[in-house]
């Protein structure tokens, strides 16, 4: 079984990209498979090449999420540390908005 995956990022003129990708059905526990990683990498290449602003936004949020996870491994004495962690989490989880702003 093959499925279509369609890019929903808005272009500069406000129209939706609509680029379609055909791929085989993803396996169970996709996140643990080479096929799952290849699927994401292929889509990522499209975003990087065709939507550089969205790609930059994704990178920024990825780094924020990474920082949030790292800070979660530590007790922070500085009261601003908790706020910093919260801000990183907020930035990271705004990722669903990428397609609306790109
Ligand atoms: Zn696209």
Backbone and ligand atoms as CSV (ligand in chain L), in Angstrom:
chain,resi,resn,atom,element,x,y,z
A,1,UNK,N,N,0.845,-1.194,0.000
A,1,UNK,CA,C,0.000,0.000,0.000
A,1,UNK,C,C,0.883,1.248,0.000
A,2,UNK,N,N,0.528,2.189,-0.869
A,2,UNK,CA,C,1.273,3.455,-0.902
A,2,UNK,C,C,0.351,4.580,-0.461
A,3,UNK,N,N,0.982,5.600,0.154
A,3,UNK,CA,C,0.225,6.748,0.643
A,3,UNK,C,C,0.871,8.033,0.158
A,4,UNK,N,N,0.041,9.047,0.029
A,4,UNK,CA,C,0.532,10.376,-0.317
A,4,UNK,C,C,0.805,11.167,0.960
A,5,UNK,N,N,1.885,11.923,0.944
A,5,UNK,CA,C,2.174,12.889,1.993
A,5,UNK,C,C,2.252,14.239,1.297
A,6,UNK,N,N,1.509,15.218,1.784
A,6,UNK,CA,C,1.383,16.498,1.090
A,6,UNK,C,C,1.901,17.636,1.962
A,7,UNK,N,N,2.782,18.452,1.386
A,7,UNK,CA,C,3.347,19.603,2.096
A,7,UNK,C,C,2.264,20.667,2.278
A,8,UNK,N,N,2.089,21.128,3.526
A,8,UNK,CA,C,1.059,22.137,3.805
A,8,UNK,C,C,1.657,23.482,4.204
A,9,UNK,N,N,2.957,23.659,3.948
A,9,UNK,CA,C,3.604,24.933,4.253
A,9,UNK,C,C,3.141,25.988,3.255
A,10,UNK,N,N,2.852,27.168,3.789
A,10,UNK,CA,C,2.425,28.256,2.924
A,10,UNK,C,C,3.638,28.938,2.294
A,11,UNK,N,N,3.518,29.260,1.018
A,11,UNK,CA,C,4.580,29.959,0.302
A,11,UNK,C,C,4.445,31.461,0.553
A,12,UNK,N,N,5.403,32.222,0.047
A,12,UNK,CA,C,5.424,33.661,0.281
A,12,UNK,C,C,4.147,34.344,-0.214
A,13,UNK,N,N,3.555,33.813,-1.272
A,13,UNK,CA,C,2.345,34.435,-1.811
A,13,UNK,C,C,1.078,33.995,-1.070
A,14,UNK,N,N,1.255,33.188,-0.028
A,14,UNK,CA,C,0.121,32.773,0.788
A,14,UNK,C,C,-0.530,31.471,0.345
A,15,UNK,N,N,-0.156,30.991,-0.837
A,15,UNK,CA,C,-0.726,29.723,-1.297
A,15,UNK,C,C,-0.004,28.558,-0.620
A,16,UNK,N,N,-0.668,27.420,-0.550
A,16,UNK,CA,C,-0.089,26.238,0.068
A,16,UNK,C,C,0.815,25.541,-0.942
A,17,UNK,N,N,1.974,25.073,-0.485
A,17,UNK,CA,C,2.946,24.406,-1.370
A,17,UNK,C,C,2.293,23.252,-2.120
A,18,UNK,N,N,1.729,22.307,-1.381
A,18,UNK,CA,C,1.008,21.200,-2.011
A,18,UNK,C,C,1.867,20.129,-2.655
A,19,UNK,N,N,3.187,20.201,-2.498
A,19,UNK,CA,C,4.067,19.161,-3.059
A,19,UNK,C,C,3.683,17.806,-2.481
A,20,UNK,N,N,3.541,16.828,-3.361
A,20,UNK,CA,C,3.136,15.499,-2.914
A,20,UNK,C,C,4.292,14.515,-2.991
A,21,UNK,N,N,4.347,13.628,-2.014
A,21,UNK,CA,C,5.354,12.573,-1.955
A,21,UNK,C,C,4.619,11.249,-1.785
A,22,UNK,N,N,5.004,10.280,-2.588
A,22,UNK,CA,C,4.405,8.953,-2.475
A,22,UNK,C,C,5.389,8.045,-1.748
A,23,UNK,N,N,4.890,7.333,-0.762
A,23,UNK,CA,C,5.765,6.432,-0.005
A,23,UNK,C,C,5.006,5.170,0.356
A,24,UNK,N,N,5.764,4.116,0.545
A,24,UNK,CA,C,5.173,2.864,1.013
A,24,UNK,C,C,4.593,3.072,2.407
A,25,UNK,N,N,3.633,2.247,2.742
A,25,UNK,CA,C,3.058,2.287,4.080
A,25,UNK,C,C,4.178,2.183,5.111
A,26,UNK,N,N,4.096,3.010,6.137
A,26,UNK,CA,C,5.123,2.995,7.168
A,26,UNK,C,C,4.946,1.770,8.056
A,27,UNK,N,N,6.070,1.246,8.569
A,27,UNK,CA,C,5.993,0.040,9.407
A,27,UNK,C,C,5.486,0.368,10.811
A,28,UNK,N,N,5.126,-0.680,11.538
A,28,UNK,CA,C,4.788,-0.502,12.953
A,28,UNK,C,C,6.008,0.054,13.670
A,29,UNK,N,N,5.764,0.822,14.698
A,29,UNK,CA,C,6.845,1.447,15.471
A,29,UNK,C,C,7.829,2.152,14.531
A,30,UNK,N,N,7.256,2.954,13.659
A,30,UNK,CA,C,8.031,3.643,12.625
A,30,UNK,C,C,9.229,4.393,13.183
A,31,UNK,N,N,9.052,5.005,14.367
A,31,UNK,CA,C,10.109,5.853,14.931
A,31,UNK,C,C,11.387,5.075,15.220
A,32,UNK,N,N,11.294,3.762,15.264
A,32,UNK,CA,C,12.479,2.957,15.576
A,32,UNK,C,C,13.094,2.308,14.331
A,33,UNK,N,N,12.638,2.707,13.160
A,33,UNK,CA,C,13.089,2.031,11.947
A,33,UNK,C,C,13.888,2.963,11.036
A,34,UNK,N,N,14.726,2.335,10.193
A,34,UNK,CA,C,15.457,3.110,9.187
A,34,UNK,C,C,14.485,3.750,8.207
A,35,UNK,N,N,13.417,3.040,7.906
A,35,UNK,CA,C,12.420,3.571,6.971
A,35,UNK,C,C,11.786,4.839,7.535
A,36,UNK,N,N,11.528,4.852,8.825
A,36,UNK,CA,C,10.947,6.028,9.469
A,36,UNK,C,C,11.898,7.212,9.411
A,37,UNK,N,N,13.167,6.958,9.695
A,37,UNK,CA,C,14.164,8.035,9.644
A,37,UNK,C,C,14.335,8.549,8.214
A,38,UNK,N,N,14.367,7.637,7.259
A,38,UNK,CA,C,14.516,8.034,5.855
A,38,UNK,C,C,13.312,8.849,5.392
A,39,UNK,N,N,12.134,8.486,5.873
A,39,UNK,CA,C,10.913,9.208,5.530
A,39,UNK,C,C,11.004,10.660,5.998
A,40,UNK,N,N,11.401,10.842,7.247
A,40,UNK,CA,C,11.517,12.203,7.798
A,40,UNK,C,C,12.636,12.969,7.095
A,41,UNK,N,N,13.765,12.296,6.851
A,41,UNK,CA,C,14.898,12.978,6.207
A,41,UNK,C,C,14.525,13.460,4.805
A,42,UNK,N,N,13.761,12.645,4.082
A,42,UNK,CA,C,13.328,13.049,2.751
A,42,UNK,C,C,12.444,14.285,2.798
A,43,UNK,N,N,11.527,14.312,3.743
A,43,UNK,CA,C,10.643,15.479,3.879
A,43,UNK,C,C,11.439,16.691,4.344
A,44,UNK,N,N,12.418,16.434,5.215
A,44,UNK,CA,C,13.250,17.528,5.722
A,44,UNK,C,C,14.034,18.177,4.583
A,45,UNK,N,N,14.521,17.368,3.657
A,45,UNK,CA,C,15.258,17.922,2.514
A,45,UNK,C,C,14.361,18.836,1.688
A,46,UNK,N,N,13.106,18.450,1.541
A,46,UNK,CA,C,12.159,19.297,0.816
A,46,UNK,C,C,11.994,20.640,1.537
A,47,UNK,N,N,11.794,20.580,2.858
A,47,UNK,CA,C,11.595,21.821,3.631
A,47,UNK,C,C,12.847,22.694,3.534
A,48,UNK,N,N,14.034,22.069,3.668
A,48,UNK,CA,C,15.281,22.830,3.612
A,48,UNK,C,C,15.448,23.516,2.260
A,49,UNK,N,N,15.139,22.798,1.185
A,49,UNK,CA,C,15.371,23.313,-0.161
A,49,UNK,C,C,14.298,24.306,-0.606
A,50,UNK,N,N,13.044,23.987,-0.301
A,50,UNK,CA,C,11.933,24.782,-0.824
A,50,UNK,C,C,11.377,25.813,0.147
A,51,UNK,N,N,11.623,25.597,1.441
A,51,UNK,CA,C,11.052,26.499,2.445
A,51,UNK,C,C,12.112,26.846,3.493
A,52,UNK,N,N,13.155,27.595,3.084
A,52,UNK,CA,C,14.257,27.860,4.020
A,52,UNK,C,C,13.829,28.573,5.299
A,53,UNK,N,N,12.811,29.425,5.229
A,53,UNK,CA,C,12.359,30.119,6.447
A,53,UNK,C,C,11.746,29.125,7.428
A,54,UNK,N,N,10.958,28.201,6.920
A,54,UNK,CA,C,10.359,27.173,7.774
A,54,UNK,C,C,11.450,26.273,8.337
A,55,UNK,N,N,12.451,25.978,7.521
A,55,UNK,CA,C,13.550,25.128,7.971
A,55,UNK,C,C,14.304,25.779,9.126
A,56,UNK,N,N,14.563,27.078,8.995
A,56,UNK,CA,C,15.238,27.821,10.059
A,56,UNK,C,C,14.391,27.804,11.331
A,57,UNK,N,N,13.098,27.977,11.164
A,57,UNK,CA,C,12.179,27.955,12.309
A,57,UNK,C,C,12.226,26.589,13.005
A,58,UNK,N,N,12.243,25.537,12.229
A,58,UNK,CA,C,12.307,24.185,12.788
A,58,UNK,C,C,13.613,23.992,13.553
A,59,UNK,N,N,14.722,24.461,12.974
A,59,UNK,CA,C,16.016,24.330,13.652
A,59,UNK,C,C,16.018,25.075,14.984
A,60,UNK,N,N,15.456,26.280,14.985
A,60,UNK,CA,C,15.402,27.074,16.211
A,60,UNK,C,C,14.608,26.334,17.284
A,61,UNK,N,N,13.482,25.779,16.886
A,61,UNK,CA,C,12.640,25.075,17.855
A,61,UNK,C,C,13.257,23.757,18.294
A,62,UNK,N,N,13.960,23.115,17.395
A,62,UNK,CA,C,14.664,21.890,17.743
A,62,UNK,C,C,15.717,22.172,18.811
A,63,UNK,N,N,16.481,23.240,18.628
A,63,UNK,CA,C,17.507,23.595,19.610
A,63,UNK,C,C,16.872,23.965,20.948
A,64,UNK,N,N,15.721,24.623,20.899
A,64,UNK,CA,C,15.015,24.960,22.137
A,64,UNK,C,C,14.557,23.694,22.852
A,65,UNK,N,N,14.061,22.745,22.095
A,65,UNK,CA,C,13.608,21.490,22.689
A,65,UNK,C,C,14.785,20.743,23.303
A,66,UNK,N,N,15.912,20.751,22.604
A,66,UNK,CA,C,17.119,20.115,23.120
A,66,UNK,C,C,17.539,20.775,24.438
A,67,UNK,N,N,17.526,22.100,24.470
A,67,UNK,CA,C,17.873,22.829,25.697
A,67,UNK,C,C,16.913,22.509,26.825
A,68,UNK,N,N,15.637,22.421,26.504
A,68,UNK,CA,C,14.623,22.067,27.501
A,68,UNK,C,C,14.908,20.684,28.091
A,69,UNK,N,N,15.221,19.730,27.238
A,69,UNK,CA,C,15.503,18.373,27.714
A,69,UNK,C,C,16.758,18.338,28.590
A,70,UNK,N,N,17.782,19.093,28.180
A,70,UNK,CA,C,19.026,19.115,28.957
A,70,UNK,C,C,18.788,19.756,30.326
A,71,UNK,N,N,18.092,20.892,30.342
A,71,UNK,CA,C,17.835,21.559,31.624
A,71,UNK,C,C,16.996,20.678,32.548
A,72,UNK,N,N,16.166,19.813,31.946
A,72,UNK,CA,C,15.357,18.893,32.740
A,72,UNK,C,C,16.183,17.874,33.511
A,73,UNK,N,N,17.435,17.746,33.179
A,73,UNK,CA,C,18.329,16.804,33.861
A,73,UNK,C,C,19.014,17.420,35.067
A,74,UNK,N,N,18.727,18.706,35.327
A,74,UNK,CA,C,19.434,19.411,36.391
A,74,UNK,C,C,18.465,20.117,37.334
A,75,UNK,N,N,18.894,20.253,38.610
A,75,UNK,CA,C,18.214,21.159,39.530
A,75,UNK,C,C,18.865,22.515,39.358
A,76,UNK,N,N,18.054,23.518,39.144
A,76,UNK,CA,C,18.573,24.859,38.885
A,76,UNK,C,C,18.343,25.744,40.107
A,77,UNK,N,N,19.436,26.276,40.673
A,77,UNK,CA,C,19.322,27.134,41.841
A,77,UNK,C,C,18.818,28.518,41.454
A,78,UNK,N,N,19.244,28.999,40.322
A,78,UNK,CA,C,18.841,30.335,39.851
A,78,UNK,C,C,17.346,30.342,39.552
A,79,UNK,N,N,16.573,31.218,40.219
A,79,UNK,CA,C,15.130,31.241,39.958
A,79,UNK,C,C,14.786,31.545,38.496
A,80,UNK,N,N,15.671,32.219,37.813
A,80,UNK,CA,C,15.416,32.483,36.394
A,80,UNK,C,C,15.633,31.229,35.541
A,81,UNK,N,N,16.282,30.226,36.128
A,81,UNK,CA,C,16.510,28.977,35.403
A,81,UNK,C,C,15.208,28.285,35.050
A,82,UNK,N,N,14.257,28.263,36.003
A,82,UNK,CA,C,12.962,27.623,35.741
A,82,UNK,C,C,12.216,28.370,34.636
A,83,UNK,N,N,12.312,29.675,34.666
A,83,UNK,CA,C,11.654,30.475,33.625
A,83,UNK,C,C,12.306,30.212,32.267
A,84,UNK,N,N,13.627,30.120,32.287
A,84,UNK,CA,C,14.368,29.828,31.057
A,84,UNK,C,C,13.908,28.502,30.472
A,85,UNK,N,N,13.803,27.493,31.347
A,85,UNK,CA,C,13.362,26.171,30.909
A,85,UNK,C,C,11.952,26.251,30.327
A,86,UNK,N,N,11.079,26.998,30.989
A,86,UNK,CA,C,9.704,27.143,30.504
A,86,UNK,C,C,9.668,27.835,29.141
A,87,UNK,N,N,10.507,28.851,28.989
A,87,UNK,CA,C,10.560,29.569,27.702
A,87,UNK,C,C,11.023,28.640,26.591
A,88,UNK,N,N,12.041,27.831,26.876
A,88,UNK,CA,C,12.527,26.876,25.869
A,88,UNK,C,C,11.430,25.889,25.492
A,89,UNK,N,N,10.688,25.436,26.495
A,89,UNK,CA,C,9.593,24.503,26.233
A,89,UNK,C,C,8.522,25.178,25.362
A,90,UNK,N,N,8.191,26.409,25.699
A,90,UNK,CA,C,7.172,27.129,24.919
A,90,UNK,C,C,7.592,27.303,23.465
A,91,UNK,N,N,8.856,27.690,23.261
A,91,UNK,CA,C,9.345,27.864,21.893
A,91,UNK,C,C,9.321,26.532,21.144
A,92,UNK,N,N,9.741,25.475,21.829
A,92,UNK,CA,C,9.787,24.164,21.182
A,92,UNK,C,C,8.403,23.706,20.751
A,93,UNK,N,N,7.419,23.933,21.594
A,93,UNK,CA,C,6.086,23.405,21.308
A,93,UNK,C,C,5.240,24.317,20.434
A,94,UNK,N,N,5.804,25.378,19.961
A,94,UNK,CA,C,5.106,26.197,18.984
A,94,UNK,C,C,5.260,25.604,17.589
A,95,UNK,N,N,5.874,24.425,17.513
A,95,UNK,CA,C,6.224,23.857,16.212
A,95,UNK,C,C,5.022,23.630,15.308
A,96,UNK,N,N,3.852,23.428,15.875
A,96,UNK,CA,C,2.686,23.220,15.023
A,96,UNK,C,C,2.331,24.476,14.240
A,97,UNK,N,N,2.896,25.599,14.656
A,97,UNK,CA,C,2.607,26.869,13.992
A,97,UNK,C,C,3.516,27.116,12.799
A,98,UNK,N,N,4.530,26.297,12.606
A,98,UNK,CA,C,5.494,26.530,11.525
A,98,UNK,C,C,4.799,26.633,10.174
A,99,UNK,N,N,3.873,25.745,9.950
A,99,UNK,CA,C,3.231,25.714,8.639
A,99,UNK,C,C,2.321,26.910,8.423
A,100,UNK,N,N,1.948,27.573,9.494
A,100,UNK,CA,C,1.069,28.727,9.359
A,100,UNK,C,C,1.839,30.014,9.121
A,101,UNK,N,N,3.106,30.026,9.536
A,101,UNK,CA,C,3.858,31.273,9.466
A,101,UNK,C,C,4.901,31.275,8.355
A,102,UNK,N,N,5.210,30.111,7.821
A,102,UNK,CA,C,6.298,30.049,6.834
A,102,UNK,C,C,5.825,30.602,5.492
L,1,ZN,ZN,ZN,6.589,22.332,0.373
